């Protein structure tokens, strides 16, 4: 049996950064094998409101996202979208006077809890193991990602995850 070396993965997290710091984060979570499980009628006109396109799984995901601030009061959902095979979230962790969250969940913890809730509701995991995150660095970066989320359903066929 050959001993093949596995490809080395590029780190997905910023080395040395504390992800429980107050700040804003753009997060993308994909379904396993990028299967389009979260919308009904993928490929149909998306001129209708997005909520009309959500599948049963998509509605569970939408509910899980809306519950994040209930479970983590220092985490706000500034914007999000449920796409056929992924979700985008713009999450902000608020800090106290010292700039630290009162309860310091990491982005990883928030996303893993959300994914776990969805998996429990469905009965199995629909998610890829990892997720992608981007630390929002300034107002321009924030506006670009906020707008990207708003426009993502309109540009679905051009999306790299299509």
C-alpha positions in Angstrom: 0.0 0.0 0.0 1.4 3.4 -1.0 1.8 6.1 1.6 0.3 9.1 -0.2 0.8 12.5 1.2 -2.5 14.4 1.6 -2.5 17.9 0.2 -1.8 20.5 2.8 -4.8 22.7 3.5 -4.5 26.4 3.5 -5.3 27.8 7.0 -8.9 29.1 7.1 -8.3 31.3 10.2 -6.2 34.4 10.7 -3.2 33.2 12.8 -3.2 34.7 16.3 -6.6 36.5 15.9 -9.1 36.1 18.8 -12.4 35.3 17.1 -14.3 36.2 20.3 -13.2 39.9 19.8 -15.8 42.4 19.3 -16.1 43.0 15.5 -18.0 42.2 12.4 -17.5 38.9 10.4 -18.7 37.8 7.0 -19.4 34.0 7.1 -20.2 31.6 4.3 -21.4 28.0 5.2 -22.0 25.5 2.4 -24.1 22.4 2.2 -22.3 19.0 1.9 -21.1 18.5 -1.7 -22.8 21.9 -2.4 -26.2 20.2 -2.9 -29.0 22.7 -3.5 -31.1 21.7 -0.5 -32.2 25.0 0.8 -34.4 26.4 -2.0 -37.4 24.9 -3.8 -37.5 25.3 -7.6 -33.8 26.2 -8.0 -33.5 27.7 -11.5 -37.0 29.2 -11.4 -37.5 32.9 -11.5 -36.0 34.5 -8.4 -38.0 37.7 -8.9 -40.3 36.4 -6.1 -39.4 37.2 -2.5 -36.7 34.8 -1.3 -38.7 33.4 1.5 -41.1 31.9 -1.0 -38.2 29.8 -2.4 -37.1 28.3 0.8 -37.4 24.5 1.1 -38.3 22.8 4.3 -34.6 22.6 5.1 -34.1 26.3 4.1 -36.8 27.3 6.5 -35.1 25.4 9.3 -31.8 27.1 8.5 -33.6 30.5 8.4 -35.1 29.8 11.8 -31.7 28.8 13.2 -30.1 32.0 11.9 -32.8 34.1 13.5 -32.2 32.3 16.9 -28.5 33.2 17.1 -29.1 36.5 18.9 -31.5 34.8 21.3 -28.8 32.3 22.4 -25.9 34.8 22.1 -27.2 38.3 23.1 -23.9 39.9 22.2 -24.1 38.6 18.6 -26.2 40.5 16.1 -27.1 39.4 12.6 -26.6 42.5 10.5 -27.6 40.7 7.3 -27.9 37.2 5.9 -29.2 35.2 3.0 -30.1 31.6 2.5 -29.1 30.4 -0.9 -29.8 27.0 -2.5 -26.5 25.4 -1.4 -25.0 27.9 1.1 -25.7 30.7 3.5 -24.0 34.1 4.0 -24.1 35.9 7.3 -22.8 39.3 8.4 -22.4 38.8 12.2 -21.3 41.4 14.7 -20.1 40.7 18.1 -20.7 43.6 20.5 -18.3 44.5 23.2 -18.6 46.0 26.6 -16.8 49.2 27.7 -13.5 47.4 27.4 -14.4 46.2 23.9 -14.8 42.5 25.0 -18.1 40.7 24.7 -19.9 40.1 27.9 -20.3 36.5 26.9 -17.5 35.7 24.5 -18.6 33.2 21.9 -16.2 32.7 19.1 -17.5 32.8 15.5 -16.7 29.0 15.3 -18.9 28.3 18.3 -21.8 30.3 17.0 -21.6 28.6 13.6 -21.1 25.1 15.0 -24.1 25.6 17.3 -26.3 26.8 14.4 -25.2 23.9 12.2 -25.8 21.5 15.1 -29.3 22.8 15.6 -30.1 22.4 11.9 -28.7 18.9 11.9 -30.7 17.9 14.9 -34.0 19.3 13.4 -33.4 17.5 10.1 -32.0 14.3 11.6 -28.6 14.4 9.9 -26.0 16.9 8.9 -26.4 18.8 5.6 -23.2 20.9 6.1 -19.7 20.8 4.9 -17.3 20.4 7.8 -15.7 23.9 7.6 -16.9 27.4 6.9 -15.3 30.5 5.4 -15.1 33.7 7.3 -13.8 37.2 6.6 -13.0 39.8 9.3 -14.7 43.1 8.3 -11.9 45.7 8.5 -13.7 49.0 7.8 -16.9 50.7 6.7 -16.2 50.2 3.0 -15.6 46.5 3.6 -18.8 46.3 5.6 -20.9 48.0 2.9 -19.4 45.7 0.1 -20.3 42.5 2.0 -23.7 43.8 3.1 -24.5 44.6 -0.5 -23.1 41.3 -1.7 -25.6 39.5 0.6 -28.5 41.6 -0.7 -27.6 40.9 -4.3 -26.6 37.3 -4.0 -30.0 35.8 -4.9 -30.3 38.0 -8.0 -26.9 36.9 -9.2 -27.3 33.2 -8.2 -26.4 31.8 -11.6 -23.1 33.8 -11.6 -22.2 32.8 -8.1 -19.0 30.7 -7.7 -21.0 28.2 -5.6 -23.7 27.7 -8.2 
